[in-house]
Amino acid sequence: MLALLLALSSSPAHGARVKDLGYLYGTDPAKLAGIGIVVGLNGTGDSPRSEAAINTLVDEMQALGRPITAADLMSKNIALVYVHAELPVDARTNTRMDITVSTVADCKSLQNGVLMDTELFSVGGVTEAFAIASGPLSTGSVSASGGGDSSTRNHPTVASSPGGAQVVRPHPLYVETRAAVQVEYILDNPDYTTMSRLSEAVERSFGAGVAYPRDSRSLLLVIPEEYDGQFVNFMARLEQVDVLVDSVARVVINERTGTVVVGGNVSIQPVAIAHGNLLIEVSADNQVAEGAEMYVGEAPTPVVVQNAEIRVTEEGGQLSVVEGGTIEDLVDALNAMGMKPRDLVTILQAIDAAGALDGELVIQ
């Protein structure tokens, strides 16, 4: 059967809270990274030929006043690792944050390893550390071997540590928002229609002169006087404002997994399809539903009801032009016939090539 996901609705738009549509400019987490050493591995670490791990540990131990040499560390119980994390914009000194640790050389597994103190720096090139990572690691993997055979579940060369790093410096771009006069709101999915509706919804909630759209992604918000010094309260109310969200007509196909995701705005022009000995015809008779309206801004918009008819013929059949319909109707017909994922992919590509697909076709 087809591995199929449909994002379809009777209306091309849906309501959502401002809280779920984007974020404030400047509140992105900072990416941190560092190179460290994991110790305590049970013979699954880097091999002696991996000099980088050994030399790094020798330097650290000598800096601590421990006079050891590379010859003293010819074991497979240590590993050179890459450590990365994301520093929240509101993180303060001593805040804990999660880290992810990945092997660099030929380490077989980080299971049960312990990360030595590792400084984490901003990827932007700041020379002072923002956090210190250390502590036991968890891979969530299981490995077993015997008699020349081995079995591994999950990925043992990547580990995590919840709360494994401690912040020592605040976010490099942190700005005090308590006395902010204006802020910039960024949509995750840029869209002019959604931006226009967002601006209208905000001004209906707070009054005129609050929202100024800059483009399809950015909305400038002027904080009302009644919220002077009350930025948190302003944002709490803003996050709950409902917006009618529009979406791009798009079909996404993953040929490897046979997954198809269809957006609610996608439709097909009048088309008849013959695939092998299979003939599929999709027709639709669209009608305006009496007494049914939806509001976009201040203007009522009629609700269109799509009455689709599907005909499937397995043998013979004459190819003919019929009225257009929705791609949902086509997919339903293909699923009813037990079509294979590759057949669906081929058919959708052919419809797009013929110019009958009203939407963007994305193949992963």
C-alpha positions, -999 to +999 in steps of 0.1 A: +000+000+000+010+036-005+028+053+024+007+084+022+003+115+043-024+141+033-025+176+046-059+183+032-089+204+043-122+217+030-107+252+032-073+264+018-065+282+051-065+273+088-064+292+121-033+292+143-020+312+172+007+338+166+027+318+191+030+289+167+038+309+135+072+324+142+096+341+167+110+374+178+141+386+159+171+382+181+158+353+202+176+325+182+197+302+202+235+306+198+253+275+184+282+264+206+309+238+199+341+224+212+366+195+210+369+173+240+380+139+254+358+110+266+374+086+291+363+054+307+355+035+275+358-003+278+382-009+250+359+007+224+377+041+221+402+054+196+429+030+186+466+039+195+472+051+160+448+079+166+474+104+179+450+133+181+431+120+211+462+109+229+480+142+224+450+163+234+447+143+267+484+146+273+482+184+269+453+186+293+469+164+319+502+183+318+483+216+322+468+201+354+503+194+366+503+156+358+536+148+340+525+120+316+535+112+281+518+097+251+534+064+258+514+062+291+481+063+272+484+036+246+450+022+253+415+022+236+397+037+266+397+073+254+382+091+224+385+125+208+349+139+204+331+169+189+307+185+214+279+209+203+249+226+220+225+255+216+226+284+241+191+298+247+189+336+244+176+340+279+201+316+295+219+330+326+251+320+343+249+285+358+220+275+336+222+239+325+217+229+289+218+197+268+248+186+247+254+162+219+287+144+216+301+127+184+332+107+178+360+122+156+384+093+150+379+055+150+361+050+183+337+021+182+313+032+210+308+060+235+287+038+257+293+044+295+320+071+287+325+102+307+333+136+290+361+156+305+357+193+311+352+208+276+349+245+268+322+254+243+327+284+221+303+304+198+305+292+162+307+329+152+343+330+164+342+345+199+374+334+217+359+332+252+339+301+263+302+304+269+297+270+286+316+241+301+305+206+292+313+174+312+299+143+328+286+108+319+272+102+284+243+081+271+241+066+236+208+047+240+225+018+221+231-018+228+261-039+215+268-076+218+295-098+203+306-134+205+320-162+184+331-137+157+296-123+154+284-089+167+251-070+168+245-033+175+212-015+180+210+023+175+241+045+169+269+040+196+292+067+182+269+096+190+259+103+226+239+129+246+239+143+280+208+161+293+220+192+313+255+182+305+268+218+301+268+247+324+266+283+311+294+306+322+286+336+299+252+348+287+240+348+251+262+371+229+232+388+214+210+391+245+191+423+246+170+435+276+134+435+265+117+449+295+120+485+283+117+477+246+097+502+224+094+480+194+103+444+183+104+425+151+083+393+146+096+367+120+073+342+103+087+307+100+071+303+066+071+336+047+038+343+029+024+377+019-012+366+025-005+353+060+015+384+068-014+407+058-038+386+079-014+386+108-011+424+107-048+428+106-054+404+135-028+421+157-044+455+151-079+442+158-065+430+192-043+459+202-056+488+181-042+508+151-006+517+148+008+486+164+017+463+134+037+473+103+045+446+078+079+449+061+078+420+038+065+384+036+085+374+066+090+404+089+064+423+110+074+454+130+055+456+163+053+489+182+045+482+218+014+501+229+018+527+257-004+507+281+022+480+279+052+503+287+075+483+309+053+452+306+069+434+277+060+400+291+023+408+293+024+422+258+039+391+244+016+368+264-014+385+248+002+386+213+009+349+214-028+341+218-040+361+188-056+339+161-045+342+125-060+326+094-029+310+078-025+305+041-003+279+026+015+272-007+001+245-030+028+219-028+032+181-033+063+166-016+074+131-028+100+110-011+108+083-036+130+063-011+102+057+014+072+061-010+058+089+011+036+116-005+025+148+013-002+168-004-010+204+006-046+215+010-045+240-018-033+215-045-057+206-073-055+192-108-067+205-141-090+185-163-071+153-169-074+116-178-046+092-170-038+059-186-009+041-167-001+007-181-035-010-184-050+013-158-072+042-168-082+068-141-105+097-147-111+124-122-139+150-126-154+176-103-185+197-103-178+226-079-208+244-063-211+272-038-227+260-006-258+280+002-256+299+035-220+289+042-194+317+045-160+322+060-145+355+069-110+366+057-104+400+073-137+418+072-151+404+039-172+372+037-160+346+013-183+319-001-174+283+007-170+261-024-180+225-022-161+201-045-182+172-057-158+148-073-165+117-094-138+091-100-139+063-126-113+036-127-109+011-155-084-017-154-086-030-189-091-010-221-110+022-219-107+053-241-086+082-229-108+113-228-107+148-214-129+153-183-135+181-158-107+188-132-108+178-096-087+176-064-055+156-061-071+140-031-096+123-054-068+110-076-049+096-045-080+080-032-085+062-065-049+050-066-051+037-030-083+019-037-065+001-065-035-009-043-011+010-065+026+008-056+044+040-044+065+041-076+033+041-097+020+071-077+053+090-080+053+084-118+017+095-122+022+127-102+054+135-122+035+130-154+006+152-143+031+180-134+049+176-167+016+179-186+010+212-167-022+198-151-009+200-115-019+233-098+010+234-073+047+229-068+061+193-071+090+187-047+109+154-050+132+144-022 
